[in-house]
């Protein structure tokens, strides 16, 4: 429900006729998508990995925050719920570090902290734009941390980890600077995104797995295509694309939010869903169709930012939503119930080795 509401709100922002409720939610499209939907999903994944009942307070609070926005409660109430959810995720990330101190677990904590700070600013700052850099930083750094973990499967050059830490540090610095110096902070944030995209393209295991076949290759294609959009979004952000009123702001936001993050969702869904929901997802080449539709429609959206192309821009946004729906249908058609295998967290599943990971 929350994802559908967020997508419909995004369509309404493009000026496409939508039901009245979607038009009302247009102003909170970002919080619905980042905090309510992705916040719930990421927190739930962390809760499954840890196994403690208290960790489930994070996805519960995020889901309730999304419901609060959908039913029309004041955004301040939802913001406080998102603050609670992100605070629990921070605590859960600290617990992960306590159990296993490593660069990737520290990175996941940093991502949660970016989200918490962004939510606090949104909840308690009287005026100002949404904390876009902090929210996007939460998603990007989380994904980067999870990808860093998998580089252990490859021989890694000595400079790889310092370069990763530098890129994540620049992204984080941009997030923090954006609260006090938005123009400079957002540009630094964009530079960090570009550095991180280059690191992922160079060191991620996907560049090796793309030579494989079946599901392994599909996941690698999702990841590598997403890294391209992350680099593009980083360049646009470094050129001032996250500033309100800039013509290519929509392109910068959605290059990262759709091109990168959603491509990561397409790639990781066949791994995360079986771990969380105890189902099997059988690979089929039809999985490529929504991925291609996503990238083509996003490319059209980016190219049609000029006011004279508003109709084409809106149509491409609708096509983005259709790509998400088609992916859900394709994945749903490939789901079957798992056997009696014990539930396994995504992190442990990925740690099983190349044959069972991306």
Secondary structure, 3 states (H helix, E strand, C coil): CHHHHHHHHHHHHCCCCCCHHHHHHHHHHHHHHHHHHHHHHHHHHHHHHHCCHHHHHHHHHHHHHHHHHHCCCCHHHHHHHHHHHHHHHHHHHHHHHHHCCCHHHHHHHHHHHHHHHHHHHHHHCCCCCCCHHHHHHHHHHHHHHHHHHHHHHCCCCHHHHHHHHHHHHHHHHHHHHCCCCHHHHHHHHHHHHHHHHHHHHHHCCHHHHCCCCHHHHHHHHHHHHHHHHHHHHHHHHHCCCCCCCCCCHHHHHHHHHHHHHHHHHHHHHHHHHHHHHCEEECCCCCHHHHHHHHHHHHHHHHHCCCHHHHHHHHHHHHHHHHHHHHHHHHHHHCEEECCCCCCCCHHHHHCCCHHHCC
